[in-house]
Amino acid sequence: MRDFPLQRIAWFLCVWSCCTSLHAQARPGKLRPFPRSVLPLERDYLISAEADGSPLAAGSKINVRLSSGKQYDGLIVGDVQPGKDAGSFRSITFERQAGLPSKLQVSTMSLIQEGDRQFEVLSDPASKAWVLLDQQKRDKVAAERLSKKGRLLWTRPSAEDAAAAIEESKARFAKANELFPGSQFFLTETAYFLFYTDMPRNQVAGYIANLDAMYDQLCLMYGVPTGENIWYGKCPVLVFQDQSMFLRFEDAVMGYVPAGPVQGLHHGFSDGKVFVTVYRGDDPAFFAAVLVHETTHGFNHRFRSNSGLPNWVEEGIADFVAGAVVTASPETGVRQREAADRVRVSRSLGGAFFQPDSPLQRWQYGAASSLVSVLIQRDPNLFRAFLVAMKEGYTWEEALDLTYGLKPEELLQLYARAIGVPGVQP
């Protein structure tokens, strides 16, 4: 079965003229690592380092994952140095064990696991110390909120279910062989992706590198720990050289006929699985951007819950990440300049821009990615919280207020100032 919206038709296959503007937005750059600080929205989920049931009680056996992705299992808590605020802490030492460290810098930690319980390690600038966020408690609250809206948190698939999903993807790939027996398809499997294509083998590595860079960028933006696999098994990506093959596969196998000219599609299913189809075309840089854009939709589908993002956020993130990762493609910058020039004339984003399910016109993609850029530049830690809040059942307006303390009209004016156009309306 499929869920909301079944396909994200993202990048129209067109050639766009490059608009210029005195207030043109700079192309997005890659997001750099930033401190994971506790936010007001998250304080209800904190557990005191000194409380009963704390994973930092003396003698507790814990697993610690570092921000780098490295993990130490079976560490035994020795001494915990408390911070000045109740419940916070400054340092942890561990009992000496062969092959394991006796001390780790708290600033390098991202997760602590005790049994089935998982705790995020967050900085607390107010106390200049560190705090623990109880993920189990957060999940319970989020699940209740989502349930009232007919949504749910994704659960981690078992190893058996993940393996079965991979085989299901490979069976769908095999349909391409059946439809096009004269083509030479081959599979490249990585830690997170199944990349199946009839392109020449020597062209594949660079595109897979783009997908890996996309994955790292989104994990950083969303607060997904390094090394964590967000997919239901792995993300299947089917790439055709030829447009006609892409369209025939969509019709015959996916049961979908695109309404307009598209170069790629993301299919999100109600069980949490995804499937991405793309064709290469004649412009390698544009294709790389389409590939990243569509696969970003897959990541968004898999992140946290089956609660969708409003279109302007969904498409804005996909364009932002495509522009940051595929530096050879100018498309994100072109769209942003085109949007700025349109808004300069009309003083409007088009009327229904902020409606959650309103489809975006081509030029509005530039406004969407510019708004995402504005929010990230303002505070990437708040942007992480903004995304999580929406995926935990808050409306985007509620999430914006709870994280940035902004109303939609105030966000719009931040964008208006960024492009030098006062008095912009939705």
Buried (B, 14 or more C-beta within 10 A) or exposed (E): EBBEBBBBBBBEBEEBEEBEBEBBBEBBEEBEEBEBBBBEBBEEBBBBBBBEEBBBBEEBBBBBBBBEEEBBEEBBBBEBEBBEBEBBBBBBBBBEEEEBEEEBEBEEBBBBBBEEBBBBBBBBEEBEBBBBBBBEBBBEEBBEBBEEEEBBBBEEBEEEBBEBBBEBBBEBBEBBBEEBEEBEBEEBEBEBBBBBBBBEEEBBEEBBEBBBBBBBBBBBBBBBBBBEBBBBBBBBBBBBBBBEBBBBBBEEBBEBEBEEEBBBBBBBBEBBBBBBBBBBBEBBEBBBBBBBBBBBBBBBBBBBBBBBBBBBBBBBBBBBBBBBBBBEBBBBBBBBBBBBBBBBEEEBBBEBBBEBEBEBBEBBBBBBBBBBBBBBBEBBBBBBBBBBBBBBBBEBBEBBBBBBEBEEEEBBBBBBEBBEBEEBBE
